[in-house]
Amino acid sequence: MVADKAVDSTKEDNKKADILSSTRTVVKEALEKLGYPDEVFELLKDPIRMITVRIPVRMDDGSIKVFTGYRAQHNDAVGPTKGGIRFHPNVTETEVKALSIWMSLKAGIVDLPYGGGKGGIVCDPREMSFRELEGLSRGYVRAISQIVGPNKDIPAPDVFTNSQIMAWMMDEYSRIDEFNSPGFITGKPIVLGGSHGRESATAKGVTICINEAAKKKGMDIKDARIVVQGFGNAGSFLAKFLHDLGAKIVGISDAYGALHDPDGLDIDYLLDRRDSFGTVTKLFNTTITNEQLLELDCDILVPAAVENQITVNNAHDIKASIVVEAANGPTTMEATKILTEREILLVPDVMASSGGVTVSYFEWVQNNQGYYWTEEEIDKKLHEIMIKSFNQIYNTAKTRRVDMRLAAYMVGVRKMAEASRFRGWV
């Protein structure tokens, strides 16, 4: 059993190392396409600042458990860094580094005054009590308090963290700062300065991208057959939004399997039946595998689960004409080339999932000015930014004759490269 866990851990570490390596490769190619010298890549290939912290927490049984946490600040040439904090047993320093680079790219793509940041704590929140999670959340803020703040680095929710955890973190930072600081963190409850639309922002952003991609392919979203891999927070919101637009959701999946109905699934029924972790397939006898789901006959495929789902092994078998990445890194570099050669329109993760950071920016702006917008205003602003960014990437791909991923990286990296140059860093 111990040996099996060690093998699984090594595989997980290798996956994350591959993600960091492939991210650097595309960043380097994007900078070369834009004509920047090698020293710009040397600056941007790693976070400008990386901190590892140890967090002692008194557990419910009276013992003290010490947790390891990380915070990466990729590049702050444009402005304060911004990015989520995840609580997960498989968090690694390598993963946090890669995700901070992605956050910089997302901020550049939607033209926000941010660099990328990311944080994580090695823990399993599913095995911790409410009180233990509060102690861990407050301890993390105390450990990183000197390098974060409303004008330094602004955290947000991520995997297995939520508005309650953000509220504890904001309260702890406000105690340390001796000043109410709602702008220190985003993803807070509405009553503590949170923004309308934040919880569903990522899924709304993906939905906007799907709609724009369908237009480019001359496809009516109302007639589209869509497969959504993943039924967690992003995937379930996404399936609901698309269903409400009239699309036919012919497949969904969770960690235990997938459901398929060529006539369309009853999304409202599935949402009512799923548990708090997004699991619903265990209630059904007739399921298919996640691998089979990806190869279903459909118009649009949305990987909204985990990384490395579309690879060189199955890219030739994808039947969708549009693939929109709602998850982080679901398509490998080799698979990206295959899909592009097959003229499948691939909307990359750094573009598709940037709705979350966009509405986080709106929350930060509202906190700073002390004036709050309605949900309708938030939706209008989000649509404007996402549509403008999508078209910029699509046009860059066409004029530069590159795939959509490289085009997104070119758009995303330009702002921080220019800011670093003007500051005299390179």
C-alpha positions in Angstrom: 0.0 0.0 0.0 2.8 2.5 0.9 4.7 1.5 -2.2 1.6 2.2 -4.3 1.2 5.6 -2.8 4.8 6.4 -3.5 4.4 5.4 -7.2 1.2 7.5 -7.5 3.1 10.5 -5.9 6.0 10.1 -8.3 3.6 10.0 -11.3 1.8 13.1 -10.0 5.1 15.0 -9.6 6.2 14.0 -13.1 2.9 15.3 -14.5 3.3 18.6 -12.9 7.0 18.9 -14.0 5.7 18.2 -17.6 3.1 21.0 -17.3 5.7 23.5 -16.1 8.1 22.4 -18.9 5.5 22.6 -21.6 4.3 26.0 -20.3 7.9 27.3 -20.5 8.2 25.9 -24.0 5.2 27.8 -25.3 6.2 31.0 -23.5 9.6 30.8 -25.1 8.1 30.3 -28.6 5.6 33.1 -28.0 8.4 35.5 -27.1 10.5 34.4 -30.1 7.5 35.1 -32.4 7.2 38.5 -30.9 10.9 39.3 -31.3 12.0 39.5 -27.7 15.6 38.5 -26.8 16.4 35.5 -24.6 16.8 37.5 -21.4 13.1 38.2 -21.4 12.4 34.4 -21.3 15.0 34.0 -18.6 13.0 36.5 -16.5 9.6 35.0 -17.2 10.3 31.3 -17.1 10.1 31.2 -13.3 8.3 33.3 -10.6 10.1 36.4 -9.5 9.3 35.4 -5.9 8.6 32.0 -4.4 8.0 31.4 -0.7 7.6 28.1 1.2 6.0 28.3 4.7 5.3 25.9 7.5 2.0 26.3 9.3 1.4 24.7 12.8 -2.2 24.0 13.5 -3.7 22.6 16.7 -6.0 19.7 15.6 -9.2 18.7 17.3 -7.5 15.9 19.2 -5.1 18.3 20.8 -2.1 17.4 18.7 -0.1 19.9 16.6 0.2 19.2 12.9 2.5 21.2 10.7 1.4 21.9 7.1 3.5 23.1 4.2 2.3 26.0 2.1 3.5 27.9 -1.0 3.0 31.3 -2.6 4.4 32.1 -6.0 4.4 35.6 -7.5 5.3 35.3 -11.1 5.8 38.8 -12.4 4.7 42.2 -10.9 5.9 44.5 -13.6 2.3 45.3 -14.7 0.8 45.5 -11.2 0.1 43.4 -8.1 0.1 39.7 -8.6 -3.2 37.8 -8.5 -4.2 34.2 -8.1 -6.0 31.5 -6.1 -5.0 29.4 -3.1 -5.7 25.6 -3.4 -6.0 23.1 -0.5 -5.1 19.7 -1.9 -2.9 16.7 -0.8 -1.1 16.8 -4.2 0.0 20.5 -4.1 3.6 20.9 -5.1 6.0 23.8 -5.6 6.3 22.9 -9.3 2.5 23.0 -9.8 2.3 26.4 -8.0 5.0 27.8 -10.2 3.3 26.7 -13.4 -0.1 28.0 -12.3 1.4 31.4 -11.4 2.7 31.7 -15.0 -0.8 30.8 -16.3 -2.3 33.5 -14.2 0.1 36.1 -15.7 -1.0 34.9 -19.1 -4.7 35.1 -18.3 -4.3 38.6 -16.9 -2.5 39.6 -20.0 -5.1 38.1 -22.3 -8.0 40.0 -20.7 -5.8 43.1 -20.3 -5.9 43.4 -16.5 -3.4 45.5 -14.5 -2.1 42.3 -12.8 0.7 39.8 -12.8 0.1 36.2 -11.9 0.3 34.6 -8.5 -0.7 31.3 -7.0 -0.7 29.6 -3.7 -1.4 26.2 -2.2 -1.3 24.1 1.0 -0.5 20.4 1.1 -3.6 19.1 3.0 -6.8 17.2 2.5 -9.6 19.5 3.6 -12.1 16.7 3.2 -10.6 15.1 6.3 -10.4 18.3 8.4 -13.0 19.9 10.6 -14.4 23.4 10.2 -12.3 24.6 13.2 -9.1 23.0 11.8 -9.7 24.6 8.4 -10.1 28.0 10.0 -6.8 27.5 11.9 -5.0 26.5 8.7 -6.5 29.4 6.8 -5.5 32.0 9.4 -2.0 30.4 9.8 -1.3 30.6 6.1 -2.1 34.3 6.1 0.1 35.0 9.0 2.9 33.1 7.3 2.7 35.1 4.0 1.4 38.4 5.4 4.6 40.4 4.6 4.5 39.7 0.8 0.7 40.0 0.2 -1.8 42.9 0.3 -4.3 44.9 -1.8 -1.4 46.5 -3.8 1.1 43.6 -3.6 -0.6 40.2 -4.2 -4.3 39.4 -4.0 -5.3 35.8 -3.3 -8.6 34.1 -4.4 -10.4 30.7 -4.1 -9.1 27.7 -6.0 -9.4 23.9 -5.7 -11.1 23.0 -2.4 -11.3 26.5 -1.1 -14.4 28.7 -1.0 -15.9 32.1 0.2 -15.8 31.0 3.8 -12.0 30.3 3.7 -11.5 33.7 1.9 -13.5 35.4 4.7 -11.3 33.9 7.4 -8.2 34.9 5.5 -9.5 38.5 5.0 -10.3 38.8 8.7 -6.8 37.5 9.7 -5.1 40.0 7.3 -7.3 42.8 8.6 -6.2 42.0 12.2 -2.6 42.0 11.2 -2.9 45.2 9.1 -5.1 46.8 11.9 -7.4 48.1 9.1 -10.4 46.6 7.3 -8.9 45.3 4.1 -11.6 43.7 1.8 -9.3 44.4 -1.3 -6.7 42.0 0.1 -8.6 38.9 -1.2 -11.4 38.1 -3.7 -14.0 35.5 -3.8 -15.4 36.7 -0.5 -19.1 36.4 0.6 -21.2 39.3 -0.7 -21.7 40.7 2.8 -17.9 41.1 3.2 -17.4 42.9 -0.1 -17.7 40.0 -2.5 -18.9 40.6 -6.0 -22.1 39.4 -7.7 -21.3 36.7 -10.3 -18.0 35.6 -8.8 -19.0 32.0 -8.1 -20.1 31.3 -11.7 -17.6 33.6 -13.4 -15.3 31.0 -14.8 -18.2 29.0 -16.3 -19.8 32.2 -17.7 -16.4 33.0 -19.4 -16.2 29.6 -20.9 -19.8 29.8 -22.2 -19.0 33.2 -23.9 -16.0 31.6 -25.5 -18.0 28.6 -26.7 -20.6 31.0 -28.2 -17.9 33.0 -30.0 -16.2 29.8 -31.3 -19.5 28.5 -32.6 -20.0 31.7 -34.5 -16.6 31.4 -36.1 -17.6 27.9 -37.3 -21.0 29.0 -38.5 -22.7 26.9 -35.8 -25.9 27.8 -34.0 -25.4 27.1 -30.3 -29.1 26.2 -30.0 -28.6 23.2 -32.3 -25.2 22.2 -30.9 -24.5 18.8 -29.4 -22.1 19.3 -26.5 -20.0 17.0 -24.2 -18.8 18.4 -20.9 -16.1 16.4 -19.1 -16.4 17.2 -15.4 -19.4 18.0 -13.3 -17.8 20.0 -10.4 -18.2 23.7 -9.9 -17.1 24.9 -13.4 -18.6 21.9 -15.3 -22.0 21.9 -13.6 -22.5 25.7 -14.0 -21.3 25.4 -17.6 -23.7 22.5 -18.5 -26.5 24.5 -17.0 -25.7 27.7 -18.9 -25.4 25.9 -22.2 -28.6 23.9 -21.5 -30.4 27.1 -20.8 -29.2 28.5 -24.2 -30.8 25.6 -25.9 -27.8 23.4 -26.5 -28.1 19.6 -26.2 -25.8 18.3 -23.6 -25.2 14.7 -24.8 -22.5 13.7 -22.3 -21.2 14.6 -18.8 -18.8 12.9 -16.5 -17.4 12.9 -12.9 -14.5 11.1 -11.3 -16.4 7.8 -11.3 -17.6 7.6 -15.0 -19.7 9.3 -17.6 -23.3 9.5 -18.8 -24.3 9.7 -22.5 -27.7 10.3 -24.2 -27.6 11.3 -27.9 -31.0 12.9 -27.4 -29.7 15.1 -24.6 -29.4 14.7 -20.8 -31.8 16.2 -18.3 -29.3 18.7 -16.8 -31.6 20.1 -14.2 -32.4 16.6 -12.9 -28.7 15.7 -12.7 -27.9 19.0 -10.8 -30.5 18.1 -8.3 -29.1 14.7 -7.7 -25.3 15.4 -7.6 -23.5 15.5 -4.2 -21.3 18.3 -2.9 -18.2 17.0 -4.8 -20.1 17.0 -8.1 -20.6 13.2 -8.2 -23.8 11.9 -9.9 -22.8 8.9 -12.1 -22.8 6.4 -9.2 -26.6 6.7 -9.2 -26.8 5.1 -12.7 -26.2 1.6 -13.9 -25.5 2.5 -17.6 -22.4 4.5 -17.6 -19.4 4.8 -20.0 -15.8 5.7 -19.2 -14.2 9.2 -19.4 -12.1 7.9 -22.3 -15.2 6.9 -24.3 -16.9 10.3 -23.4 -14.1 12.2 -25.1 -14.6 10.3 -28.3 -18.4 10.7 -28.5 -20.0 12.1 -31.7 -20.6 15.8 -30.8 -20.1 19.3 -32.1 -18.4 20.8 -29.1 -16.2 19.1 -26.5 -15.4 20.8 -23.2 -12.8 19.2 -21.0 -13.6 20.7 -17.6 -11.9 18.1 -15.3 -8.2 17.5 -15.0 -5.0 17.8 -17.1 -3.7 15.6 -19.9 -7.0 14.2 -21.1 -6.5 14.8 -24.9 -3.2 13.3 -25.9 -1.4 11.9 -28.9 -3.2 8.6 -28.2 -6.8 9.9 -28.7 -6.5 13.3 -30.6 -7.2 11.6 -33.9 -10.4 10.1 -32.5 -11.9 13.4 -31.3 -15.1 13.9 -33.3 -16.0 17.5 -32.2 -15.2 20.4 -34.5 -14.7 22.7 -31.5 -12.7 21.9 -28.3 -12.9 24.5 -25.5 -10.6 23.9 -22.5 -12.4 24.7 -19.3 -9.8 22.7 -17.2 -6.1 23.6 -16.8 -3.9 21.8 -19.3 -6.4 19.1 -20.6 -4.6 18.9 -24.0 -1.0 18.1 -24.5 1.3 20.0 -26.9 1.4 17.1 -29.3 -2.4 16.8 -29.2 -2.8 20.5 -29.8 -0.8 20.2 -33.1 -3.0 17.2 -34.2 -6.2 19.0 -33.5 -5.0 22.1 -35.3 -3.9 20.1 -38.3 -7.4 18.5 -38.4 -8.9 22.0 -38.4 -10.6 21.6 -35.1 -10.9 25.0 -33.4 -9.2 24.7 -30.0 -9.9 27.5 -27.5 -7.0 27.2 -24.9 -7.4 27.1 -21.2 -5.7 30.4 -20.6 -8.3 32.1 -22.7 -11.4 30.1 -21.9 -11.0 30.1 -18.1 -10.1 33.7 -17.7 -13.6 34.8 -16.6 -12.7 34.0 -13.0 -9.8 36.4 -12.8 -11.8 39.0 -14.7 -14.6 39.1 -12.2 -12.0 38.9 -9.3 -10.6 42.1 -10.8 -14.1 43.6 -10.7 -14.4 42.7 -7.1 -11.0 44.3 -6.3 -12.1 47.5 -8.1 -15.4 47.6 -6.2 -13.5 47.1 -2.9 -11.1 49.9 -3.7 -13.7 52.4 -4.7 -16.3 51.3 -2.1 -19.1 51.3 -4.8 -20.7 48.0 -5.8 -22.2 46.9 -9.1 -25.3 44.9 -9.9 -25.1 41.4 -11.4 -26.3 42.8 -14.7 -23.5 45.3 -14.8 -21.0 42.5 -14.0 -22.3 40.3 -16.8 -22.2 43.1 -19.3 -18.6 44.0 -18.5 -17.5 40.4 -18.5 -19.1 39.8 -22.0 -17.3 42.9 -23.4 -13.9 41.8 -22.1 -14.2 38.1 -23.0 -15.5 38.8 -26.6 -12.8 41.4 -27.3 -10.0 39.0 -25.9 -11.4 36.0 -27.9 -11.4 37.9 -31.2 -7.9 39.3 -30.5 -6.5 35.8 -30.1 -8.5 34.4 -33.0 -7.2 37.1 -35.3 -3.7 36.7 -34.0 -3.8 33.0 -34.9 -5.1 33.7 -38.4 -2.7 36.6 -39.2 0.4 34.9 -37.7 -0.6 31.5 -38.9 -0.2 29.9 -35.5 -2.4 27.7 -33.4 -4.8 29.2 -30.9 -2.7 28.2 -27.9 0.4 29.9 -29.2 -1.7 33.0 -30.2 -3.1 33.2 -26.7 0.4 33.0 -25.2 1.6 35.7 -27.5 -1.2 38.0 -26.5 -0.8 37.1 -22.8 2.9 37.5 -22.6 3.3 40.8 -24.5 2.0 43.1 -21.7 4.4 41.9 -19.0 7.3 41.6 -21.4 6.7 45.3 -22.4 6.2 46.4 -18.8 9.5 44.6 -17.7 11.3 46.3 -20.6 10.0 49.8 -19.8 11.0 49.3 -16.1 14.5 48.5 -17.3 14.5 45.0 -15.9 15.5 43.5 -19.3 
